[in-house]
Amino acid sequence: MAVASGVLLTGGAVAVAPGASAASHPSCDTDFRDHTAKISGSNVRLRAKPSTDSTVHRLLQKGATVTVYCQKNAGEANWWYYVKHNASGVKGWVWWAYV
C-alpha cells in the first residue's frame, strides 16, 4: 500500500480518505464538517480553550451565526463546540447548550 496526498492506492483501486474539517481542532472528539448554527443565548462566551476557566475572546449574542467545526467531550452529556463566529471570523470554544 502507498499513501500519496491523501489518496490511498490499494491493488489498482483508488479510495479517497475522508478529509478533516478545514478548521477542526486537535482537542476534538467528533468532527462536524463545518456545520452552520445559531447561538441560542445572550452574552454567550466564546473561549480560547474548552473550559469555563479559559479566556473569553468575545461575547456572542442570540441569533449570531457560527460555523461548528467539531466537538470535545467534557463528561457525561457535556460538550464544547469549536466554532467560528461568522461575523468577526474569531474562532474559539462554546458550551454546547448555547448552540
All heavy atoms as an XYZ file, in Angstrom:
745
protein
N       0.833     -1.189      0.000
C       0.000      0.000      0.000
C       0.873      1.246      0.000
O       1.923      1.272      0.618
C      -0.866      0.042      1.255
C      -2.148     -0.716      1.129
S      -3.320     -0.319      2.422
C      -2.543     -0.956      3.857
N       0.369      2.297     -0.625
C       1.083      3.571     -0.632
C       0.091      4.689     -0.402
O      -1.049      4.628     -0.846
C       1.777      3.757     -1.974
N       0.522      5.700      0.312
C      -0.328      6.861      0.561
C       0.332      8.064     -0.086
O       1.503      8.333      0.152
C      -0.512      7.112      2.073
C      -1.330      8.369      2.307
C      -1.173      5.921      2.732
N      -0.433      8.776     -0.913
C       0.109      9.957     -1.580
C      -0.933     11.057     -1.590
O      -2.008     10.890     -2.150
C       0.520      9.608     -3.006
N      -0.630     12.165     -0.960
C      -1.510     13.340     -0.956
C      -2.930     13.021     -0.547
O      -3.880     13.471     -1.170
C      -1.502     14.003     -2.336
O      -0.210     14.383     -2.690
N      -3.108     12.241      0.485
C      -4.441     11.944      0.984
C      -5.187     10.892      0.194
O      -6.342     10.617      0.460
N      -4.567     10.294     -0.816
C      -5.220      9.263     -1.616
C      -4.554      7.935     -1.294
O      -3.339      7.806     -1.319
C      -5.092      9.572     -3.124
C      -5.699      8.456     -3.937
C      -5.738     10.895     -3.458
N      -5.355      6.941     -0.999
C      -4.854      5.614     -0.672
C      -4.985      4.736     -1.898
O      -6.068      4.579     -2.458
C      -5.674      5.035      0.496
C      -5.312      3.648      0.961
C      -3.896      3.637      1.529
C      -6.294      3.195      2.028
N      -3.858      4.166     -2.356
C      -3.861      3.297     -3.527
C      -3.774      1.855     -3.050
O      -2.832      1.483     -2.375
C      -2.669      3.621     -4.420
C      -2.554      5.066     -4.891
C      -1.247      5.281     -5.632
C      -3.725      5.430     -5.773
N      -4.751      1.043     -3.408
C      -4.762     -0.349     -2.962
C      -5.119     -1.257     -4.124
O      -6.244     -1.263     -4.596
C      -5.780     -0.570     -1.829
O      -7.058     -0.178     -2.289
C      -5.427      0.225     -0.590
N      -4.182     -2.035     -4.581
C      -4.435     -3.031     -5.614
C      -5.168     -2.520     -6.825
O      -6.084     -3.174     -7.315
N      -4.837     -1.366     -7.338
C      -5.480     -0.843     -8.524
C      -6.698      0.013     -8.239
O      -7.101      0.799     -9.057
N      -7.297     -0.146     -7.074
C      -8.453      0.673     -6.708
C      -7.964      1.932     -6.013
O      -6.955      1.928     -5.332
C      -9.391     -0.099     -5.785
N      -8.689      3.003     -6.185
C      -8.327      4.263     -5.541
C      -9.435      4.632     -4.569
O     -10.596      4.701     -4.946
C      -8.152      5.392     -6.590
C      -7.869      6.708     -5.901
C      -7.050      5.037     -7.565
N      -9.051      4.859     -3.329
C     -10.012      5.295     -2.312
C      -9.517      6.607     -1.748
O      -8.362      6.733     -1.371
C     -10.115      4.260     -1.198
N     -10.384      7.597     -1.694
C     -10.005      8.889     -1.144
C     -10.327      8.879      0.340
O     -11.465      8.627      0.742
C     -10.757     10.036     -1.850
C     -10.404     11.364     -1.229
C     -10.445     10.025     -3.336
N      -9.317      9.147      1.156
C      -9.511      9.192      2.598
C     -10.340     10.413      2.949
O     -10.167     11.472      2.362
C      -8.159      9.245      3.308
N     -11.278     10.291      3.907
C     -12.079     11.447      4.292
C     -11.175     12.525      4.869
O     -10.319     12.247      5.691
C     -13.051     10.901      5.337
C     -12.428      9.642      5.822
C     -11.579      9.122      4.710
N     -11.362     13.743      4.419
C     -10.547     14.855      4.904
C     -11.102     15.414      6.197
O     -12.287     15.335      6.469
N     -10.230     15.972      6.984
C     -10.662     16.619      8.220
C     -11.307     17.947      7.878
O     -11.088     18.510      6.815
C      -9.464     16.833      9.138
N     -12.102     18.452      8.789
C     -12.707     19.756      8.612
C     -11.610     20.784      8.396
O     -10.510     20.651      8.906
C     -13.510     20.094      9.866
O     -13.926     21.429      9.839
N     -11.925     21.814      7.659
C     -10.936     22.838      7.354
C     -10.354     23.458      8.620
O      -9.240     23.931      8.614
C     -11.580     23.914      6.491
N     -11.096     23.456      9.704
C     -10.607     24.087     10.928
C     -10.835     23.217     12.154
O     -11.004     23.716     13.243
C     -11.282     25.433     11.111
N     -10.890     21.900     11.990
C     -11.075     21.055     13.159
C      -9.904     21.261     14.113
O      -8.848     21.739     13.727
C     -11.230     19.590     12.764
O     -10.066     19.130     12.136
N     -10.100     20.941     15.341
C      -9.120     21.209     16.387
C      -8.584     19.890     16.931
O      -9.340     18.937     17.094
C      -9.813     22.009     17.497
C      -8.881     22.648     18.441
N      -8.316     21.966     19.476
C      -8.408     23.912     18.502
C      -7.537     22.779     20.152
N      -7.567     23.965     19.577
N      -7.296     19.798     17.256
C      -6.736     18.536     17.742
C      -7.354     18.053     19.057
O      -7.269     16.874     19.373
C      -5.243     18.832     17.907
C      -5.082     20.283     17.796
C      -6.279     20.836     17.104
N      -8.006     18.936     19.801
C      -8.649     18.535     21.053
C     -10.011     17.889     20.838
O     -10.611     17.384     21.780
C      -8.840     19.752     21.965
O      -7.596     20.261     22.375
N     -10.516     17.922     19.615
C     -11.873     17.442     19.338
C     -11.977     15.927     19.313
O     -11.042     15.230     18.946
C     -12.359     17.993     18.011
S     -12.763     19.737     18.112
N     -13.171     15.449     19.685
C     -13.512     14.036     19.625
C     -14.329     13.714     18.377
O     -14.282     12.603     17.873
C     -14.327     13.624     20.859
C     -13.605     13.905     22.150
O     -12.416     13.568     22.249
O     -14.225     14.475     23.064
N     -15.120     14.671     17.899
C     -16.030     14.457     16.770
C     -15.941     15.639     15.817
O     -16.031     16.783     16.247
C     -17.488     14.333     17.272
O     -17.556     13.302     18.235
C     -18.440     14.030     16.135
N     -15.795     15.367     14.526
C     -15.723     16.397     13.500
C     -17.123     16.602     12.922
O     -17.790     15.640     12.565
C     -14.751     15.932     12.415
C     -14.425     17.001     11.406
O     -15.020     18.093     11.460
O     -13.569     16.749     10.545
N     -17.563     17.854     12.811
C     -18.899     18.147     12.288
C     -18.905     18.607     10.843
O     -19.931     18.967     10.313
C     -19.605     19.198     13.142
C     -20.101     18.666     14.437
C     -19.948     19.405     15.593
C     -20.708     17.438     14.535
C     -20.400     18.921     16.814
C     -21.163     16.942     15.745
C     -21.000     17.694     16.877
N     -17.765     18.651     10.194
C     -17.690     19.012      8.776
C     -18.309     20.375      8.494
O     -19.097     20.561      7.589
C     -18.347     17.952      7.895
C     -17.806     16.576      8.111
C     -16.485     16.414      7.393
N     -16.058     15.018      7.504
C     -14.850     14.660      7.848
N     -13.950     15.547      8.113
N     -14.535     13.398      7.926
N     -17.988     21.345      9.328
C     -18.358     22.740      9.097
C     -19.873     22.973      9.044
O     -20.410     23.492      8.073
C     -17.704     23.263      7.822
C     -16.192     23.087      7.832
O     -15.629     22.761      8.887
O     -15.577     23.294      6.785
N     -20.546     22.636     10.105
C     -21.992     22.793     10.231
C     -22.324     24.222     10.672
O     -21.713     24.743     11.596
C     -22.508     21.783     11.262
C     -23.930     21.944     11.618
N     -24.940     21.565     10.777
C     -24.525     22.454     12.716
C     -26.102     21.835     11.357
N     -25.872     22.373     12.530
N     -23.279     24.876     10.033
C     -23.689     26.227     10.411
C     -24.810     26.154     11.442
O     -25.735     25.347     11.315
C     -24.171     27.014      9.179
O     -23.101     27.077      8.245
C     -24.583     28.420      9.551
N     -24.716     26.996     12.487
C     -25.715     27.008     13.555
C     -25.877     28.436     14.077
O     -25.112     29.327     13.715
C     -25.285     26.079     14.688
N     -26.875     28.614     14.947
C     -27.103     29.923     15.568
C     -26.962     29.806     17.083
O     -27.319     28.792     17.676
C     -28.492     30.450     15.213
C     -28.582     30.831     13.759
C     -29.795     31.649     13.461
C     -29.747     32.034     11.999
N     -30.627     33.098     11.675
N     -26.496     30.868     17.686
C     -26.356     30.943     19.142
C     -27.744     31.134     19.749
O     -28.526     31.969     19.286
C     -25.404     32.099     19.529
C     -24.003     31.842     18.979
C     -25.379     32.322     21.032
C     -23.311     30.612     19.530
N     -28.034     30.378     20.803
C     -29.383     30.384     21.382
C     -29.510     31.225     22.650
O     -30.595     31.364     23.191
C     -29.824     28.951     21.693
O     -28.969     28.393     22.677
N     -28.424     31.784     23.132
C     -28.472     32.590     24.354
C     -27.863     33.957     24.127
O     -27.314     34.246     23.071
N     -27.953     34.808     25.144
C     -27.351     36.140     25.073
C     -26.056     36.156     25.868
O     -25.940     35.495     26.900
C     -28.313     37.183     25.645
O     -29.464     37.261     24.843
N     -25.087     36.918     25.393
C     -23.781     37.039     26.041
C     -23.103     35.688     26.248
O     -22.529     35.421     27.310
C     -23.895     37.799     27.364
C     -24.324     39.228     27.146
O     -23.830     39.896     26.245
N     -25.253     39.693     27.955
N     -23.158     34.845     25.227
C     -22.519     33.529     25.267
C     -21.022     33.728     25.060
O     -20.594     34.410     24.134
C     -23.114     32.597     24.187
C     -22.351     31.285     24.115
C     -24.587     32.353     24.481
N     -20.233     33.149     25.941
C     -18.788     33.335     25.910
C     -18.107     32.433     24.876
O     -18.247     31.225     24.933
C     -18.217     33.072     27.300
C     -18.642     34.123     28.301
C     -18.404     33.643     29.733
N     -18.865     34.615     30.685
C     -20.125     34.692     31.143
N     -21.036     33.831     30.727
N     -20.464     35.611     32.018
N     -17.359     33.055     23.979
C     -16.518     32.347     23.014
C     -15.129     32.309     23.643
O     -14.487     33.344     23.812
C     -16.503     33.091     21.678
C     -15.670     32.475     20.556
C     -16.236     31.119     20.143
C     -15.611     33.414     19.369
N     -14.684     31.112     24.040
C     -13.478     30.970     24.855
C     -12.272     30.456     24.069
O     -12.420     29.801     23.049
C     -13.758     30.039     26.023
C     -14.806     30.601     26.973
C     -14.967     29.718     28.193
N     -15.913     30.264     29.147
C     -15.595     31.133     30.105
N     -14.367     31.540     30.244
N     -16.524     31.574     30.937
N     -11.096     30.725     24.607
C      -9.843     30.296     23.987
C      -9.656     28.788     24.083
O      -9.080     28.172     23.187
C      -8.662     31.003     24.651
N     -10.129     28.177     25.162
C      -9.994     26.733     25.393
C     -11.338     26.188     25.870
O     -12.174     26.938     26.367
C      -8.930     26.454     26.445
C      -7.554     26.895     26.025
C      -6.542     26.631     27.120
C      -5.166     27.114     26.691
N      -4.172     26.957     27.753
N     -11.548     24.876     25.779
C     -12.818     24.285     26.225
C     -12.875     24.154     27.752
O     -12.829     23.068     28.316
C     -12.838     22.926     25.526
C     -11.405     22.579     25.344
C     -10.696     23.881     25.126
N     -12.982     25.303     28.420
C     -13.014     25.334     29.880
C     -13.648     26.638     30.346
O     -13.405     27.696     29.740
C     -11.585     25.247     30.428
O     -11.556     25.573     31.790
N     -14.420     26.583     31.424
C     -15.016     27.805     31.966
C     -13.968     28.707     32.610
O     -14.250     29.865     32.899
C     -16.118     27.478     32.999
O     -15.556     26.658     34.014
C     -17.288     26.783     32.343
N     -12.759     28.196     32.807
C     -11.664     28.998     33.348
C     -10.865     29.704     32.251
O      -9.959     30.480     32.539
C     -10.703     28.114     34.149
C     -11.347     27.524     35.386
O     -12.270     28.160     35.937
O     -10.940     26.424     35.790
N     -11.183     29.432     31.002
C     -10.419     29.946     29.878
C     -10.770     31.398     29.550
O     -11.874     31.876     29.823
C     -10.678     29.065     28.657
O      -9.955     29.533     27.552
N      -9.836     32.068     28.915
C     -10.009     33.449     28.464
C     -11.195     33.562     27.516
O     -11.392     32.709     26.650
C      -8.738     33.912     27.713
O      -7.634     33.774     28.579
C      -8.852     35.341     27.230
N     -11.970     34.648     27.656
C     -13.105     34.915     26.773
C     -12.617     35.796     25.623
O     -12.092     36.887     25.851
C     -14.254     35.614     27.535
C     -15.387     35.997     26.585
C     -14.761     34.728     28.652
N     -12.782     35.308     24.389
C     -12.401     36.075     23.201
C     -13.456     37.114     22.836
O     -13.136     38.188     22.372
C     -12.242     35.167     21.976
C     -10.998     34.344     21.969
N      -9.758     34.823     22.279
C     -10.817     33.037     21.656
C      -8.864     33.861     22.155
N      -9.483     32.768     21.784
N     -14.718     36.740     23.033
C     -15.812     37.580     22.565
C     -17.116     37.095     23.190
O     -17.242     35.932     23.518
C     -15.840     37.458     21.038
C     -17.050     37.920     20.322
C     -16.863     37.820     18.813
N     -15.811     38.679     18.317
C     -15.967     39.970     17.997
N     -17.133     40.535     18.111
N     -14.966     40.680     17.540
N     -18.090     37.987     23.342
C     -19.430     37.613     23.767
C     -20.311     37.536     22.525
O     -20.330     38.464     21.717
C     -20.000     38.632     24.751
C     -19.295     38.722     26.096
C     -19.919     39.826     26.952
C     -19.335     37.397     26.832
N     -21.025     36.427     22.383
C     -21.903     36.225     21.231
C     -23.346     36.449     21.651
O     -23.766     36.031     22.731
C     -21.726     34.812     20.687
C     -20.299     34.419     20.295
C     -20.271     32.975     19.808
C     -19.734     35.359     19.253
N     -24.106     37.076     20.786
C     -25.492     37.383     21.079
C     -26.436     36.372     20.437
O     -26.090     35.718     19.451
C     -25.831     38.797     20.618
C     -24.998     39.872     21.310
C     -25.047     39.772     22.828
O     -26.115     39.633     23.417
N     -23.883     39.835     23.467
N     -27.621     36.275     20.990
C     -28.642     35.360     20.482
C     -28.871     35.606     18.995
O     -29.017     36.744     18.565
C     -29.944     35.543     21.257
C     -31.000     34.548     20.887
C     -32.204     34.664     21.784
C     -33.176     33.553     21.474
N     -34.272     33.531     22.440
N     -28.847     34.521     18.222
C     -29.065     34.602     16.779
C     -27.787     34.744     15.967
O     -27.836     34.645     14.740
N     -26.646     34.974     16.631
C     -25.379     35.070     15.902
C     -25.107     33.751     15.189
O     -25.338     32.677     15.735
C     -24.238     35.401     16.859
N     -24.613     33.826     13.968
C     -24.315     32.633     13.187
C     -22.875     32.205     13.434
O     -21.966     33.036     13.423
C     -24.525     32.905     11.690
O     -25.866     33.362     11.487
C     -24.314     31.656     10.872
N     -22.711     30.901     13.660
C     -21.385     30.322     13.857
C     -21.242     29.106     12.947
O     -22.223     28.476     12.574
C     -21.132     29.901     15.325
C     -21.108     31.100     16.246
C     -22.138     28.877     15.799
N     -19.996     28.810     12.599
C     -19.678     27.569     11.914
C     -19.115     26.633     12.959
O     -18.136     26.965     13.631
C     -18.655     27.796     10.789
O     -19.212     28.713      9.850
C     -18.301     26.489     10.090
N     -19.760     25.474     13.142
C     -19.322     24.492     14.131
C     -18.410     23.504     13.422
O     -18.818     22.827     12.484
C     -20.526     23.751     14.758
C     -20.054     22.775     15.828
C     -21.526     24.744     15.337
N     -17.161     23.443     13.874
C     -16.183     22.567     13.245
C     -16.135     21.186     13.893
O     -16.032     20.178     13.217
C     -14.795     23.186     13.296
C     -14.686     24.460     12.505
C     -14.340     25.651     13.121
C     -14.923     24.473     11.137
C     -14.222     26.817     12.393
C     -14.821     25.644     10.404
C     -14.466     26.814     11.042
O     -14.364     27.968     10.326
N     -16.181     21.160     15.233
C     -16.021     19.884     15.909
C     -16.453     20.003     17.369
O     -16.786     21.082     17.843
C     -14.576     19.396     15.814
S     -13.339     20.532     16.464
N     -16.432     18.858     18.050
C     -16.927     18.759     19.429
C     -15.890     18.086     20.318
O     -15.205     17.162     19.900
C     -18.200     17.923     19.397
C     -18.656     17.362     20.714
C     -19.818     16.420     20.498
O     -20.832     16.828     19.971
N     -19.667     15.173     20.894
N     -15.792     18.560     21.557
C     -14.954     17.920     22.567
C     -15.847     17.447     23.693
O     -16.634     18.205     24.236
C     -13.910     18.878     23.116
C     -13.152     18.268     24.289
C     -11.830     18.902     24.508
C     -11.064     18.271     25.640
N     -10.702     16.895     25.432
N     -15.722     16.171     24.041
C     -16.494     15.598     25.132
C     -15.909     16.078     26.456
O     -14.718     15.967     26.687
C     -16.448     14.078     25.050
C     -17.365     13.403     26.044
O     -17.753     14.006     27.040
N     -17.705     12.177     25.775
N     -16.781     16.598     27.326
C     -16.346     17.104     28.633
C     -17.011     16.332     29.761
O     -17.233     16.858     30.841
C     -16.654     18.591     28.739
N     -17.361     15.079     29.503
C     -18.027     14.279     30.527
C     -19.414     13.878     30.077
O     -19.829     14.146     28.959
N     -20.133     13.252     30.958
C     -21.463     12.719     30.643
C     -22.416     13.807     30.152
O     -22.731     14.747     30.869
C     -22.050     12.048     31.879
C     -23.327     11.304     31.588
C     -23.827     10.539     32.802
O     -22.991     10.011     33.544
O     -25.049     10.499     32.976
N     -22.836     13.689     28.897
C     -23.791     14.606     28.248
C     -23.340     16.059     28.310
O     -24.154     16.965     28.405
C     -25.185     14.445     28.847
N     -22.042     16.293     28.253
C     -21.492     17.651     28.254
C     -20.453     17.773     27.151
O     -19.544     16.954     27.067
C     -20.831     17.962     29.600
C     -21.836     17.988     30.721
O     -22.840     18.679     30.648
N     -21.576     17.224     31.756
N     -20.588     18.836     26.337
C     -19.684     19.017     25.215
C     -19.344     20.486     25.035
O     -20.115     21.364     25.364
C     -20.301     18.517     23.908
C     -20.718     17.099     23.963
C     -19.925     16.005     23.787
C     -22.027     16.602     24.249
N     -20.664     14.849     23.931
C     -21.959     15.196     24.216
C     -23.245     17.210     24.519
C     -23.059     14.392     24.440
C     -24.338     16.406     24.749
C     -24.245     15.018     24.703
N     -18.183     20.710     24.457
C     -17.777     22.017     23.973
C     -17.694     21.922     22.452
O     -17.257     20.919     21.914
C     -16.387     22.382     24.509
C     -16.372     22.752     25.947
C     -16.189     21.911     27.011
C     -16.527     24.049     26.494
N     -16.226     22.608     28.184
C     -16.429     23.936     27.893
C     -16.744     25.316     25.954
C     -16.532     25.028     28.751
C     -16.849     26.398     26.799
C     -16.743     26.257     28.180
N     -18.120     22.989     21.776
C     -18.019     23.054     20.327
C     -16.937     24.056     19.939
O     -16.897     25.174     20.469
C     -19.334     23.502     19.695
C     -20.459     22.508     19.796
C     -21.772     22.955     19.790
C     -20.235     21.143     19.879
C     -22.826     22.059     19.858
C     -21.278     20.247     19.953
C     -22.575     20.707     19.947
O     -23.613     19.827     20.017
N     -16.079     23.659     19.006
C     -15.098     24.578     18.440
C     -15.767     25.239     17.249
O     -16.209     24.566     16.316
C     -13.837     23.814     18.009
C     -12.743     24.703     17.490
C     -12.146     25.656     18.309
C     -12.309     24.594     16.181
C     -11.136     26.471     17.836
C     -11.302     25.403     15.693
C     -10.723     26.342     16.524
O      -9.723     27.158     16.051
N     -15.877     26.569     17.293
C     -16.661     27.300     16.304
C     -15.904     28.520     15.783
O     -14.923     28.968     16.373
C     -18.020     27.779     16.888
C     -18.813     26.630     17.473
C     -17.823     28.875     17.925
N     -16.436     29.064     14.699
C     -16.014     30.365     14.195
C     -17.228     31.273     14.212
O     -18.289     30.911     13.681
C     -15.479     30.260     12.777
C     -15.117     31.639     12.180
C     -14.616     31.536     10.763
C     -15.769     31.271      9.839
N     -15.401     31.247      8.421
N     -17.102     32.440     14.853
C     -18.153     33.456     14.795
C     -18.081     34.046     13.392
O     -17.084     34.668     13.018
C     -17.912     34.518     15.872
C     -18.895     35.620     15.845
N     -18.510     36.940     15.813
C     -20.244     35.609     15.839
C     -19.591     37.702     15.802
N     -20.648     36.912     15.805
N     -19.113     33.824     12.586
C     -19.050     34.158     11.169
C     -18.909     35.657     10.905
O     -18.232     36.051      9.957
C     -20.248     33.574     10.429
C     -20.182     32.058     10.376
O     -19.118     31.461     10.553
N     -21.308     31.419     10.163
N     -19.505     36.508     11.736
C     -19.440     37.953     11.505
C     -18.032     38.505     11.722
O     -17.597     39.411     11.011
C     -20.440     38.673     12.405
N     -17.301     37.970     12.706
C     -15.978     38.505     13.037
C     -14.827     37.620     12.570
O     -13.687     38.079     12.491
C     -15.858     38.695     14.548
O     -15.851     37.425     15.200
N     -15.105     36.333     12.330
C     -14.052     35.396     11.970
C     -13.286     34.838     13.162
O     -12.386     34.030     12.998
N     -13.655     35.258     14.378
C     -12.975     34.795     15.586
C     -13.380     33.350     15.878
O     -14.567     33.008     15.845
C     -13.311     35.703     16.792
C     -12.692     35.163     18.077
C     -12.839     37.123     16.530
N     -12.370     32.502     16.164
C     -12.606     31.092     16.479
C     -12.390     30.847     17.961
O     -11.590     31.535     18.599
C     -11.669     30.203     15.673
C     -11.934     30.266     14.191
C     -10.923     29.460     13.418
C     -11.149     29.635     11.923
N     -10.063     29.076     11.142
N     -13.129     29.874     18.492
C     -12.980     29.519     19.891
C     -13.972     28.446     20.285
O     -14.577     27.795     19.426
N     -14.143     28.294     21.587
C     -14.968     27.224     22.142
C     -16.229     27.779     22.784
O     -16.188     28.782     23.481
C     -14.171     26.468     23.197
C     -12.985     25.774     22.625
C     -11.728     26.282     22.482
C     -12.942     24.453     22.100
N     -10.911     25.362     21.905
C     -11.628     24.214     21.657
C     -13.898     23.440     21.964
C     -11.229     23.009     21.092
C     -13.497     22.246     21.397
C     -12.187     22.031     20.977
N     -17.365     27.113     22.519
C     -18.662     27.495     23.072
C     -19.282     26.264     23.721
O     -19.218     25.173     23.167
C     -19.603     28.050     21.972
C     -20.990     28.329     22.511
C     -19.017     29.292     21.340
N     -19.898     26.456     24.890
C     -20.602     25.380     25.570
C     -21.769     24.932     24.699
O     -22.518     25.763     24.168
C     -21.081     25.873     26.933
C     -21.689     24.817     27.795
C     -22.999     24.734     28.180
C     -21.041     23.698     28.382
N     -23.190     23.635     28.961
C     -21.994     22.988     29.109
C     -19.727     23.229     28.357
C     -21.692     21.828     29.807
C     -19.421     22.079     29.057
C     -20.404     21.393     29.767
N     -21.953     23.626     24.542
C     -22.912     23.032     23.599
C     -24.346     23.514     23.773
O     -25.083     23.638     22.800
C     -22.878     21.511     23.723
C     -23.456     21.020     25.013
C     -22.820     20.921     26.215
C     -24.783     20.581     25.257
N     -23.652     20.460     27.185
C     -24.880     20.234     26.619
C     -25.902     20.448     24.446
C     -26.056     19.772     27.192
C     -27.074     19.974     25.017
C     -27.134     19.650     26.382
N     -24.782     23.799     24.987
C     -26.187     24.149     25.239
C     -26.593     25.474     24.601
O     -27.782     25.756     24.475
C     -26.447     24.201     26.741
N     -25.620     26.282     24.172
C     -25.914     27.591     23.593
C     -25.830     27.607     22.070
O     -25.935     28.656     21.454
C     -24.979     28.651     24.168
C     -25.159     28.804     25.655
C     -24.133     28.436     26.531
C     -26.348     29.277     26.191
C     -24.293     28.562     27.897
C     -26.518     29.395     27.562
C     -25.483     29.039     28.399
O     -25.646     29.156     29.754
N     -25.640     26.437     21.468
C     -25.535     26.374     20.005
C     -26.716     25.583     19.453
O     -27.076     24.569     19.969
C     -24.205     25.696     19.578
C     -24.113     25.600     18.066
C     -23.028     26.478     20.133
